[in-house]
Amino acid sequence: MPTIPLLTAPWHGMARRAELTHVNAMRRVIFYARGLFVATP
């Protein structure tokens, strides 16, 4: 079954990229949320 690694390799890379972008988005949301909480009196 030599086709399985060829199919799973790109998928794994895309999943890893999506995970990284998701983590970065969460960090941005937390950063902006902190800024709003600090800015509000």
Protein Blocks (a to p, Z undefined) as FASTA:
>chain_A
ZZlmmmmmmmmmmmmmmmmmmmmmmmmmmmmmmmmmmmpZZ
